[in-house]
Structures are given as C-alpha cells and as structure tokens.
Amino acid sequence: MRYPQGGGLTPERQAFRERIRLEAAERFAAGASNVQVANDLRVSVRSVQRWRRSWHDTGSEGPRSAGPVSRPKLSEALFAVLEQELAKGPVAHGWPDQTWTLSRIRTLIGRRFHKSMTLSAIARMLHRHGYSHQVPVRRAVERDEEAVAGWVKETWPQVEGPWRRSMPGCASKTRPASR
C-alpha cells in the first residue's frame, strides 16, 4: 500500500490485503504462474508480477507491504498545534477577516513550523483530519429575515401571477379561433 494513512483502509482490510500478499508468496514457492495466482486471489496480473519480482529479490518477506512511501509533513503532534492555532482565528494571526483559506493556512504553517506545503497537500491533510471546505454565505448586514419571509408569503404570489390552466394547448403558431 503506497498511500498515506494506509490508503484509507481499516486495519482489518489492511491485514486482509497483507494475507493475500503472503499467500501469493506461498504460491510462488509452489511454482504457480502469475496468471494463475492472479485469478485465484482475484487481483491484477500486474500486482502479482510486482510481488513475484520482490519475492525473487528478497525472499518470502518480499511481497509484504512497506507502508506509505512518504511520511506526512506534519506529525500528529504538530497537527494538534496547528489545530490550536486555527482555533484562535485568522484575526489573531494578522488577517483582516475571519476566513481561513488554504493559502492563509499555508502561510501559517510556514511561519509556525518552517515547512512548505502545496495547497492540495494542505487540503488533503485537513480532509484526512475531518475538516471540510466551507463557503461563507454572502448576505447583506442589513437583511431582515422576518421582512423577507413576509414578502415571500404575501407579495410574491401576487407578482408571480396565476398558473396556466390545465387544458390542452395548440402547437399552431396562430390561434385556432382566428382561422
């Protein structure tokens, strides 16, 4: 598995995939072909070829998963500090409004931890920790919800006009009565 955080798999699913890899190594030792192993284990032939190559080079432990190829830029401890900084709000960090953007978070990470991250990496990291992107609702400060509700209820039906009658229409561009 070459994805951060185990590819988003549960520990049970990770263990299941590891058992499949080790079973493939046993079948390699028994002399089974790549296609036969792929069909029996219901995996791709390309994966079996990769596992066989690592089995040939390093033995029965070769097909075992090596874990993620890269560590996250921010450890769990640093992310906890980042969460505390985000909770303080953007104004506490010198921005004029209360909106966190990815570029602001990137600037905060650079200032606080002296690390550089791309915007997409920050978005994935935040999503992985349960954050979701949100767009602020743009409403006038002077908006009166009661007045809007009253207008929709009383004035709008008069402006909208009556519904069409439910009778068959005519496809002709001229009225039938004018003929």
Steps between C-alpha positions, in 0.01 A plus 500: 500500500659817382256755633524719811295382795487144362305600191195579708453135591390365834755289691294188421511575128875568517552163672286331233713648220817395681371140522438502124859612436641227725276238340633610162856442628403145603358435152818636340700247701262225382570599137169659401495739204421870529166467318399205715585684825318815380185301413502302825556805722284731284766768455662651191776319314713817525486486881594134497796575270619772740461266800684219320790733417533609865459136614779396263730781621442483877332168576168419665485840678534688169131541416427640847375860495763764575242753617461852368779626276517836674428624846254782546667843518327576828506235771196446721657715772566787257149468358360533853695827534365611159145429618557723802630776274202464266263519798643843588369630168656690211471840671734383776757427230471836329235456229217752479203257496394169654548283191756219488619430147749237389756768414463652847542160661810443284641833620422404861675163459802673350518758780433260786675179392740621226361241257380547145192317373294524184138612519375159388711325768353732763148430374558123514654524848207701632248267337680199649457657845128563454494858372285592201514807282224746555393805308364790702146612423504849353212696649448867563562613855174693494294194396177457699395133490146572622441759227634259235274219623197732499576621146534143371174402663285806412644697209664233284179303425345821361804580287536143373156494340257215450607160382410385150174322461521129462347460159648371179706749309547551130824450312395750233656845508164653418198469719242249383219759548666745261472272197 
